[in-house]
Amino acid sequence: MRVLLVDDERELVSTLAERLAIRGIDADWETSPEEALKKIEKKFYHLAVLDMKMPKMNGIELKKQMEIVRPAMKFIFMTGHGSEGTFKAGILEAGDNCYLIKPVNLEILVEKMREVLGDQGGDSTDSNWELISEEGFQFFGKMSASISHEIKNVLAIINENAGLLKDLVYMAEKGSDIDPQRLQRVSDLIAKQVSRADSIIKNMNIFAHSVDHNVKTVNLDEIIATVVELSRRFADMKGVVLEHNPAEIEVTITTKPFLLENIIWLCLDLAMDMTGTEGKIALTAKKKEKDACITLSGLKGLAEQEGISFPGEQGKALLQTLNGKITIDTVRGQLDIILSENQ
């Protein structure tokens, strides 16, 4: 279900959109009727929720303009002005009978949305939310556990070297000479592990903050770099080398960052078992006409596979929400994640 909320009260409409997003509904918002009209020209919405009274254009006038662009779009009206009787009369005059008085009860609004749409929104984000959230929790848990393991390894190495320093001090107290070069090696090793920990924490922060924004314009190379770093431990365990080749020209797309990281990981997880004897995966971002594309190459083992069942129901739900698709070329040993700019 894709919904556009239009209300001149920014704090109201942005918060309402965020609460709907938490419930798995793809909700955008605008405070300007003019900007709302521009938005529906670029992106399809099943439903618009319109404030009745806004500067320059009221809800009914905006509805008429929207119907010219999107004749099949459905509408719900809401208002905080006037009596319910007067408001209802105006809505009925406009040929609609779905309206809500502010403050709007969110659960009633969601119920009204489904009532107005019937089965039209049944194949979008809300119907896939259970699959998406299940896969998302598994992805977040797997990566968080891997990060925790890496940090524990760093701490173990630092702890051992701290113990070695204590042993050297003990030996010095007993009259043994301390080799300065030996102390320097310990110092260098500890510094190396501190730097390693800093890099792990940096990637962990980037990953954690990917859930801050439901929709955001991102640099695809930055997203790929994050997932590659998060996946290195899994690749090392399988003896696979991950190589990220940054694009010469920056490739950006407006998308859902966390869900995009999730689908890249699903593709990498498959790819790490498909490298054949080479044991190497190259990841590259590029523009493909109006779309963006992430390519995983080096999958020589794909040619030996028959009837690959991928990406599965959860992956399909993620792709549908991202407005993306996956193509697999077994001859070239290549997998492409193709993303359309529609957010």
C-alpha positions as CSV (number, residue, x, y, z in Angstrom):
1,M,0.0,0.0,0.0
2,R,1.5,3.3,-1.1
3,V,0.0,6.4,0.6
4,L,0.6,10.1,0.2
5,L,-0.3,12.3,3.1
6,V,-0.9,16.0,2.4
7,D,-1.4,18.5,5.3
8,D,0.1,22.0,5.9
9,E,1.0,21.0,9.4
10,R,4.5,19.6,8.9
11,E,4.9,18.0,12.4
12,L,1.5,16.3,12.2
13,V,2.0,14.9,8.7
14,S,5.6,13.8,9.1
15,T,4.9,12.0,12.4
16,L,1.8,10.3,10.9
17,A,3.9,9.1,8.0
18,E,6.5,7.7,10.4
19,R,3.9,5.8,12.4
20,L,2.4,4.3,9.3
21,A,5.9,3.3,8.1
22,I,6.4,1.4,11.4
23,R,3.3,-0.6,10.5
24,G,4.7,-1.5,7.1
25,I,2.8,1.1,5.1
26,D,4.8,2.9,2.4
27,A,3.9,6.5,3.4
28,D,5.2,9.7,1.9
29,W,4.1,13.2,2.9
30,E,3.9,16.8,1.6
31,T,2.8,20.1,3.2
32,S,2.2,21.8,-0.1
33,P,-0.6,20.8,-2.6
34,E,1.6,21.9,-5.5
35,E,4.5,19.7,-4.4
36,A,2.0,16.8,-3.8
37,L,0.9,17.1,-7.5
38,K,4.5,17.0,-8.6
39,K,5.2,13.9,-6.5
40,I,2.3,11.8,-7.9
41,E,3.6,12.5,-11.4
42,K,6.8,10.7,-10.5
43,K,5.5,8.0,-8.3
44,F,2.4,5.8,-8.1
45,Y,0.2,5.9,-5.0
46,H,-2.8,3.8,-4.2
47,L,-4.3,6.4,-1.9
48,A,-4.0,10.0,-0.8
49,V,-5.0,11.3,2.6
50,L,-5.8,15.0,2.2
51,D,-6.4,17.8,4.7
52,M,-9.5,19.8,3.9
53,K,-8.2,23.3,4.5
54,M,-4.8,24.3,3.2
55,P,-3.3,27.5,1.9
56,K,-4.0,28.2,-1.9
57,M,-5.9,24.9,-2.5
58,N,-8.3,22.9,-0.3
59,G,-8.6,19.1,-0.2
60,I,-11.4,18.8,-2.7
61,E,-9.6,21.0,-5.2
62,L,-6.4,19.1,-4.8
63,K,-8.3,15.8,-5.3
64,K,-9.7,17.0,-8.6
65,Q,-6.2,18.0,-9.8
66,M,-4.8,14.6,-8.6
67,E,-7.5,12.7,-10.5
68,I,-6.4,14.2,-13.7
69,V,-2.9,12.8,-13.2
70,R,-3.9,9.5,-11.4
71,P,-7.6,8.7,-12.2
72,A,-7.5,5.4,-10.2
73,M,-6.2,7.0,-7.0
74,K,-8.5,6.8,-3.9
75,F,-8.9,9.5,-1.3
76,I,-9.5,10.0,2.4
77,F,-10.2,13.5,3.8
78,M,-9.4,14.8,7.3
79,T,-10.0,18.1,9.0
80,G,-9.7,20.0,12.3
81,H,-12.0,22.8,11.2
82,G,-15.7,23.3,11.3
83,S,-18.5,21.0,12.5
84,E,-18.7,17.4,11.4
85,G,-22.0,18.0,9.8
86,T,-20.6,20.8,7.6
87,F,-17.5,18.8,6.7
88,K,-19.5,15.7,5.8
89,A,-21.8,17.8,3.6
90,G,-18.8,19.1,1.7
91,I,-17.3,15.7,1.2
92,L,-20.5,14.2,0.0
93,E,-20.8,17.0,-2.5
94,A,-17.4,16.1,-3.8
95,G,-18.6,12.5,-4.4
96,D,-16.8,10.9,-1.4
97,N,-17.9,9.7,1.9
98,C,-14.6,8.7,3.6
99,Y,-13.5,11.4,6.1
100,L,-12.0,11.6,9.5
101,I,-12.0,14.4,12.1
102,K,-8.8,15.4,13.8
103,P,-7.2,14.3,16.0
104,V,-7.1,11.1,13.8
105,N,-7.0,7.7,15.5
106,L,-4.2,5.9,13.7
107,E,-5.8,2.4,13.8
108,I,-9.1,3.8,12.5
109,L,-7.1,5.5,9.7
110,V,-5.4,2.3,8.7
111,E,-8.8,0.5,8.8
112,K,-10.3,3.2,6.6
113,M,-7.4,2.9,4.1
114,R,-7.9,-0.9,3.7
115,E,-11.6,-0.4,3.5
116,V,-11.3,2.2,0.7
117,L,-8.7,0.2,-1.2
118,G,-10.2,-3.2,-0.8
119,D,-7.8,-5.7,-2.5
120,Q,-6.0,-3.0,-4.5
121,G,-3.2,-2.6,-2.0
122,G,-3.0,-6.2,-1.0
123,D,0.2,-7.0,-3.0
124,S,2.3,-4.2,-1.6
125,T,4.4,-3.4,1.5
126,D,1.8,-4.0,4.2
127,S,1.0,-7.5,3.0
128,N,4.7,-8.3,2.8
129,W,5.6,-6.7,6.1
130,E,5.7,-10.0,8.1
131,L,8.1,-11.5,5.7
132,I,10.2,-8.3,5.5
133,S,10.4,-7.9,9.2
134,E,11.3,-11.5,9.8
135,E,14.1,-11.4,7.3
136,G,15.2,-8.0,8.7
137,F,15.4,-9.2,12.3
138,Q,17.4,-12.3,11.2
139,F,19.8,-10.0,9.1
140,F,20.2,-7.5,12.0
141,G,20.8,-10.4,14.5
142,K,23.3,-12.2,12.3
143,M,25.3,-9.1,11.6
144,S,25.2,-7.9,15.2
145,A,26.4,-11.2,16.4
146,S,29.3,-11.2,13.9
147,I,30.3,-7.7,15.0
148,S,30.2,-8.8,18.6
149,H,32.4,-11.8,17.7
150,E,34.9,-9.5,16.0
151,I,35.1,-7.1,18.9
152,K,35.6,-10.0,21.3
153,N,38.5,-11.2,19.1
154,V,40.1,-7.7,19.3
155,L,39.7,-7.6,23.1
156,A,41.2,-11.1,23.4
157,I,44.3,-10.1,21.4
158,I,44.7,-6.9,23.4
159,N,44.2,-8.8,26.7
160,E,47.0,-11.3,25.7
161,N,49.4,-8.6,24.9
162,A,48.6,-6.8,28.2
163,G,49.4,-10.1,29.9
164,L,52.7,-10.2,27.9
165,L,53.6,-6.7,29.2
166,K,52.9,-7.9,32.7
167,D,55.2,-10.9,32.2
168,L,58.0,-8.7,30.8
169,V,57.6,-6.4,33.8
170,Y,57.9,-9.4,36.1
171,M,61.0,-10.6,34.3
172,A,62.5,-7.1,34.6
173,E,61.8,-7.2,38.4
174,K,63.7,-10.5,38.5
175,G,66.7,-8.9,36.9
176,S,66.2,-9.8,33.2
177,D,66.9,-7.2,30.6
178,I,63.9,-5.9,28.6
179,D,64.4,-5.9,24.8
180,P,63.1,-2.4,23.6
181,Q,62.2,-3.9,20.2
182,R,60.1,-6.5,21.9
183,L,58.2,-3.8,23.7
184,Q,57.8,-1.9,20.4
185,R,56.3,-5.0,18.8
186,V,53.7,-5.3,21.6
187,S,52.9,-1.6,21.4
188,D,52.5,-1.8,17.6
189,L,50.3,-4.9,17.9
190,I,48.0,-3.2,20.5
191,A,47.8,-0.1,18.3
192,K,46.9,-2.2,15.3
193,Q,44.0,-3.9,17.2
194,V,42.7,-0.5,18.5
195,S,42.6,0.7,14.9
196,R,40.8,-2.6,13.9
197,A,38.3,-2.0,16.7
198,D,37.7,1.5,15.6
199,S,37.0,0.3,12.0
200,I,34.5,-2.3,13.4
201,I,32.7,0.3,15.5
202,K,32.5,2.7,12.6
203,N,30.9,0.0,10.4
204,M,28.6,-0.9,13.2
205,N,27.4,2.7,13.6
206,I,26.8,3.0,9.9
207,F,24.8,-0.2,9.9
208,A,22.8,0.8,13.0
209,H,22.0,4.2,11.5
210,S,20.7,2.7,8.3
211,V,17.4,2.1,10.1
212,D,17.1,5.8,11.0
213,H,15.5,6.7,7.6
214,N,12.7,4.7,6.0
215,V,13.6,6.4,2.7
216,K,16.8,8.2,1.9
217,T,19.0,9.1,-1.1
218,V,22.2,7.1,-0.8
219,N,25.5,6.5,-2.5
220,L,25.4,2.9,-3.7
221,D,29.1,2.4,-3.2
222,E,28.8,3.4,0.4
223,I,26.0,0.9,0.9
224,I,28.1,-1.8,-0.8
225,A,31.2,-1.0,1.2
226,T,29.2,-1.3,4.5
227,V,27.8,-4.7,3.6
228,V,31.1,-6.0,2.3
229,E,32.8,-5.0,5.6
230,L,30.0,-6.6,7.6
231,S,30.4,-9.8,5.5
232,R,34.1,-10.2,5.6
233,R,34.1,-12.6,8.5
234,F,31.6,-14.9,6.8
235,A,33.6,-14.7,3.6
236,D,36.9,-15.6,5.5
237,M,35.2,-18.6,7.0
238,K,34.4,-19.8,3.5
239,G,37.7,-18.9,2.0
240,V,36.2,-16.3,-0.3
241,V,37.7,-12.9,-1.1
242,L,35.3,-9.9,-1.4
243,E,36.4,-7.1,-3.8
244,H,34.5,-3.9,-4.0
245,N,35.2,-1.9,-7.2
246,P,33.9,1.7,-6.7
247,A,32.2,3.3,-9.6
248,E,34.1,6.0,-11.5
249,I,30.9,8.2,-11.4
250,E,28.9,8.4,-8.2
251,V,25.7,6.3,-8.4
252,T,22.9,7.5,-6.1
253,I,19.4,6.3,-5.6
254,T,16.5,7.1,-3.3
255,T,15.6,3.9,-1.5
256,K,15.2,2.2,1.8
257,P,18.8,1.7,3.1
258,F,18.4,-1.1,5.6
259,L,16.3,-3.2,3.2
260,L,18.8,-2.6,0.5
261,E,21.6,-3.8,2.7
262,N,19.5,-6.8,3.5
263,I,19.0,-7.8,-0.1
264,I,22.7,-7.3,-0.9
265,W,23.6,-9.6,2.0
266,L,21.1,-12.3,0.7
267,C,22.8,-12.1,-2.7
268,L,26.3,-12.2,-1.1
269,D,25.3,-15.2,1.0
270,L,24.3,-17.1,-2.1
271,A,27.3,-15.9,-4.1
272,M,29.9,-17.1,-1.5
273,D,28.8,-20.6,-2.3
274,M,29.0,-20.1,-6.0
275,T,32.6,-18.8,-6.6
276,G,33.9,-22.1,-7.9
277,T,37.7,-22.6,-7.6
278,E,38.5,-18.9,-7.9
279,G,37.0,-18.0,-4.5
280,K,36.5,-14.3,-5.4
281,I,33.5,-12.0,-5.7
282,A,33.6,-8.6,-7.2
283,L,30.9,-6.0,-6.4
284,T,30.3,-3.0,-8.6
285,A,27.6,-0.3,-8.8
286,K,26.6,1.4,-12.1
287,K,23.8,3.2,-13.8
288,K,21.7,1.2,-16.1
289,E,19.5,3.6,-18.2
290,K,17.1,5.1,-15.6
291,D,17.8,2.3,-13.1
292,A,20.7,1.6,-10.8
293,C,22.5,-1.8,-10.7
294,I,24.6,-3.7,-8.3
295,T,26.6,-6.5,-10.0
296,L,28.1,-9.5,-8.2
297,S,30.6,-11.2,-10.6
298,G,32.9,-14.1,-10.3
299,L,30.2,-16.7,-9.6
300,K,31.6,-19.4,-11.8
301,G,29.8,-22.0,-9.8
302,L,26.4,-20.8,-11.0
303,A,26.9,-22.7,-14.3
304,E,26.9,-26.0,-12.3
305,Q,23.6,-25.2,-10.6
306,E,20.2,-26.3,-11.9
307,G,16.9,-24.6,-11.0
308,I,18.3,-22.1,-8.5
309,S,15.4,-21.2,-6.1
310,F,16.4,-17.6,-5.3
311,P,15.7,-15.2,-3.6
312,G,12.8,-17.0,-1.9
313,E,9.6,-15.5,-0.5
314,Q,11.4,-13.1,1.9
315,G,13.8,-11.9,-0.8
316,K,10.9,-11.3,-3.2
317,A,9.1,-9.3,-0.5
318,L,12.2,-7.1,0.0
319,L,12.6,-6.6,-3.8
320,Q,8.9,-5.7,-4.2
321,T,9.3,-3.1,-1.5
322,L,12.5,-1.7,-3.0
323,N,10.9,-1.8,-6.5
324,G,13.8,-4.0,-7.6
325,K,14.5,-7.3,-9.3
326,I,17.4,-9.8,-9.6
327,T,18.7,-11.3,-12.8
328,I,21.1,-14.2,-12.8
329,D,23.4,-15.0,-15.7
330,T,24.8,-18.5,-15.2
331,V,27.0,-18.3,-18.3
332,R,28.7,-15.1,-17.3
333,G,28.7,-16.1,-13.6
334,Q,27.0,-12.8,-12.7
335,L,24.1,-11.7,-10.5
336,D,22.5,-8.2,-10.9
337,I,20.3,-6.3,-8.4
338,I,18.4,-3.8,-10.5
339,L,16.8,-0.9,-8.6
340,S,14.3,1.6,-10.0
341,E,14.2,5.2,-8.8
342,N,10.6,5.3,-7.5
343,Q,10.8,6.2,-3.8
